[in-house]
Amino acid sequence: MPEFRVAEFFAGIGLVRLALDQANFRTIFANDIDYRKYEMYRANFGPDGFVLGDVRGIGGASIPTIDLATASFPCTDLSLAGWRRGLDGHQSSMFWEFARVLGEMGDHRPRVVVLENVPAFATSRGGSDLRAAIAALNDLGYSCDLLVLDARHFVPQSRQRLFIVGTTLSVTWVTDWRESSVRPKWVRLLVKGNPELRFHAFPLPPLPPSDMRLSDVVERLSLSDPRWWESLRLERFVQTMRPKHHLRVEGLRHLPGVNWATAYRRTRDGCATWEVRSDSLAGCLRTARGGSSKQALVEAGEGELRVRWLTVREYACLQGAPNFRLPEDLGRNQGLFGFGDAVCVPAVRWLAENYLRPLLLGERSPVPFNTPLPLFREVAYGV
């Protein structure tokens, strides 16, 4: 099979590359500004082709010939957990630098681009940020598709991410905007409400079911391991839970065998409280900057209760990278930050195998790029 060439912007620790490697793509250029993440990237892929530094210092002429460019630009100003400054914010405005690089590449820009970010990108500043990003990609010759992939279809983690796939290739298939496992209803409404923008919807299979559970990734630590919280901290954990979550933990405590759940510390009505999930999934991993963003593991059963933070290796497994090499001197928070700011590997691999490779192989009959095609089937879908 042909090996497509990739440039990875905002590469982080390299989980997009790991997924694309598994799908027979070849990353020949990567860039990130964070040296701590680069250390993790280098431990797995080596230094070749990696440019460590601010994307604002990269010119389009320096990018080698590629088929695909990926960009997991910072979500800080788009996330519901942030200040919602949008694409004008200091971090998330790096999207415009990516667009600048594409523009400077001229006729050598890649045929396909993939942007990854939080679903809140769609609502940032009333949706104007997403519309502006799509318009910018349209101006560069890219028709855009919108997908939401949830990691729970591949690993035991609840983690939705928005993917924008842009292509300069001919759109030759009938576009289907019906609600599906990859395109929620808001995608159809966005397309319908913005007829001046150029969209397409590539035909895709349903997302696969997953039978993985949290127990599949939990490290079995001995009872004497110092990472288990001591009794006073455990008592505070129990005391700061609301009744519903306290009952949930007590239910786990009295089950036979050993059982696991994850917990986040949240602020409700001005008070810090622990909330425990009721399913066999981890919550969405976050960048570990403080206690409220780190995820705890509850281990209970046979009348016993233990709590600790999730480990770096558990974070790696929850991102679908169980064999990721960790540098020997890797700090715990550095590892949690790297994985919490990354992508779910099997989700990106699914996208590569079911979308990016077929698209680049041209598995549709060519037509002129600007040939008008219907965005909707009015009768069939009742739009």
N, C-alpha and C positions, 0 to 999 in steps of 0.2 A: 504494500500500500504506500502511496506517496507520503512523504514526511513534510508537513507544513511548518513553516518557520514563524516564530513568535517573538514579539517584544512585550515584556511584562513591566508595566509602569506601576509605581506604588507597590512594589513586589512584596514588601513585608518579609516574612520568613520563608516564602516560596511555596505556599500550598496551592496556588493556582498553577504554578509550574509542575508541581508533583502530580496534580490531576491531569494536566495536558501531556506530561511524559507518559502516563499510563495509557493515554489514548493515541500515542504515536505522533504527537506533535514535538517540535524541537525548539526550545527557547534559546535564542542566540543573543538576546539583549535583555537586561533587567536593570531597574533603577529603584532606589529608595534612599531616603535621607537619614534613616535611623540606623546608627552603627550597631546597636544592640540586636536589632532584628537581622542585620546583615551577618552578624556572627552566627546566628542560627541557620541562616540561608547558606552561608559558606560551608558549614559543617556537613551539609547534605548535598550540595551541588557544586562546590568549589567556587573560586572567584572569577572564572572566565566569563566575560561578557557582562559582568556586573559593574555598573557605574554608581558609586556611592556618592550621593550629594543631592542638592536641591534640584528638583525638576526644572526650576526656572533657569538653571544654567545649561539646560540641554537644548540643542538646536535640531530641527528636523533633518538637516543635512547629515548629522552624525548617526542617524538611525540606519542600520543596514536594511537591505531588501527583505521584506517580511510579508507573510500572508495574513497574519492576525496580530492585532494589538489588544492587550487587556489592560484595564485600569480599575483598580480597587481604591479609588481616591478617598481621602478621609471623610468619615461620616459625622465628625464632631459637630458641625453646624447644621446638620440635617436631622440628627437623631432626636427623638422625643425626650431623651434624657439630657439633651444639651440645651443651648440657648436659642436654637432655631434661627440663627442668623442667615441660614441658607447659603446659596452659592456666592454670596458676597462676604461670607465669614472668612476668617484668616485661614482656616484649614480646608474647608470644603471648596473654597474658590480655586483650589488646585485643579479642579475640572477644566477651568479655562486654560490652564497651562498645557494640559493634555491636548485640548482642542488646538491650541497654538502650534504644538509640535506636529500634529496631523496636518495642519494647514501648511506648515513649512516643508513638509515632505512632498508637496505638490503631486505630480503624476505618479510618484512612487509610494503614496500612502497605501496602507494595506487594504485588501478587498473586504475585510471583516474586522470590526472592533467589538469588544465586549466590555461593558462597564458594569461594575458590581457595587451595590450599596444597600443601605437599610431601606425597608419599605416606606419609611417616613419621608423619603425623598419625594414620593408622589404627592404628599400633602404640604411640603415645605413652602411657606409663604403662599398658602392658598393654591398650590399646584403650579405657581408661576415658575419656580425653579426647574421643575421637570420639563415644562413646556419650553423654557429657554434652552435647556440642554439639548432637547430633541431638535429644536430649530437650528442650533449651531451645528449639529451633526448633519442635518439636512443640507445646510449651506455648503458643507464639505463633500456632498454627494452621497450621503448615507441615508437609505431608508431604514426605519427603526422598528424593532419589535420589542415588546415588553413582556417579561416573564417574572413570576414569583416562584421561587423554589424553596421548599421547607426541608431542612436537614432531617426532619423526623422520618422521611421516606427512605433514609439511608443509614442513619445512626440514631442512637437514643438521645437526641437533643432537639428541643423545640427551637428552631432558628430559621426564620424567614429572611430571604434576601431577594432584592430586586435586581434583575439582570436586564440591561439594555443591549440588544444585539443590533448593530448597524452594519449594513452591507451596501457596497456599490454594484453588486452583481444584479442581474436581471431578476425581477420578481415575477415569476411566471405561473404561480399557483393561485387558486381561488382563496382569498383571505377569509378565514373563519374566526370571528370574534366572539363566538359563544363562550359563556363561562365554562371553565375547565379547571383541572387540578393545577395547571400552570398559569392560567390567565383568569384572575378574579374579575368580578363584574365591573369594578372600577376601571379596568383597562379598556373595556368596550366603551364605557361612557366617555373616557378621555379621548379615544379615537373619534367617536361620533361628534364630540363637542369641539374638535379642533381640525376641521376639514382642510385647513391651510397647511397642516403638517403632513409629512410623508411617512406612512406607517406600512408595515406588512406583518402578517402572522404566519410563521412557518409551521407547517403541519407536524405535530408531535404526538407521540404515544402518551398515555397517562403515566403519571409518576408511579414508580413501583411501590408495592407495600413493603414494609420492613418488619421483621419479627425480632429485631434486636431490642434488648432491654437494658436498663441501667446496670443490672447485675453483670452484664457481659463486659463492662469496661471498668468495674470497680477493682482497685488494687486491694488484695487481701492483706491488710496490715495486722501484725500481732497485737494482742491486747496491751502489751507493754510499750508499744511504739509511742514515742513522745509527741507525735503529731495529734494524738487524741486529746481533746480538750480536758483540762483538769476539772475537778468537781465543782468549784465555784463558778467557773465559766459556763459549765454545762447547766448549772442551776439558773444562771442568768438567762441562758438561751431559752429554757423552759418557761421562765417567769415572764418573758417579754413576748410570748405568743398569744394571739387572740384565741378565744375559746374554740373556734372551729379548727384551728391548726393544732391546738393542744390535744383535742380529741383525736385528731389524725395521727399524731405521734404516739399517743397512748394506745391506739389501735395497732400500730406497728409493733410497739413494745410487747404486746401480748399475743402476737402471732407466733406460731411455731417456727423454728429455724431462724435464719438471719435474713433480714429484709433491709432494703435501702430506699432512700428518697433524697431529694436535694432541697435546699432551703436558701432563700435570699433574705437579707435584712433590708427592710423598707421603712419609709417614713409615712405613717398614716395619722392624719389629724394632728400633726406636729410631734408624734411620738414614734420612736424607733421600735419596730416589731419584726419578729421573724415569721416568715410564711413558708410553709412546707408544701411541695407539690403532691398531688394526689395520684399521679400516674407514675409509670415506670420510665419517665424521661428526665433528663436534666433540663433546666431552664436554659435560655439563650446565654452562651458564654459571652462575657464582656471583657473589655480591657481593664485589667486589675490595677486601679489607681488608689483604691481605698476599700474599707470593709464593706461598704454597701454594694460594691460592684463584684466582689468575690462570692463564689458559690460554695456553700457548705454541704457536706455529705452527712446524712443521718443514717446510722446503722443501728437497727433495733430488732428485738425478738427474744423470746424465752425470758421475758421480764427485764431485759437489759436495754440500756440506751447509751450510745456513744455518738459523738459528733466531732468532725474535723473539717478542715478545708479540703476541697478537691485538690488532687496533686497535679503536677505538670503533665505526668504521663496520662492521667485520666483526661485532662484537657485534650491531649493529642489524640487519644482514642475517640473522644467525642467529636473531634473534627475529622475523623476518618483517616488519621495518620498514625496508626499504632507503632509503626516501625521507624518513625522520624528520629533521626539521630540528635541527641541533645548534647551540646558541648559539656565537658566535664566541669567547667567552672560556671555553668549557667546558674544564675540566681533564680530563686523560686518566682519572685514577682516578674522578673524578666521573661521567664518562660510562660507564665500565665498571660502576661501582656501580649506576647507574640502570638499565641494561639487564640486568645480572645479577640484579637484584631484581624483574624485570618478568615479563610473560607472553609466550607465543608468540602473535603476532597472528592468524595464520591458524587456529590451533587454537581460539581463542575465537570467531573468526568462524564456524567450522564449527559450534560449539556454538550460536551465536545463530541460524544459518540452519536447522539441523536439529532444534533442540530449543526454544529460547526463543521464537522467533517463532511456530511452530505451536502451542505451548502457550498463548501469550497470545491467539492468534486463536481458540482454542476449537475446534480441529479434532477434538474428540471430543464425543459426545452428552452433555449435562449429566445428572448424577445427584446426589442429595444428597451433600455432602462426607463425611458419616460413614457412608455405606452400606458395610457390610463387603464386602471383595473378597478372593478367595484370594491369598495371597502366593506360593504355589507350585502347580504342577501335579504332584502326587506321582507319578503313573504316568508321565507324559511325561518328567520330568526326573530321576526317581529320587532326590529329595532326602531 
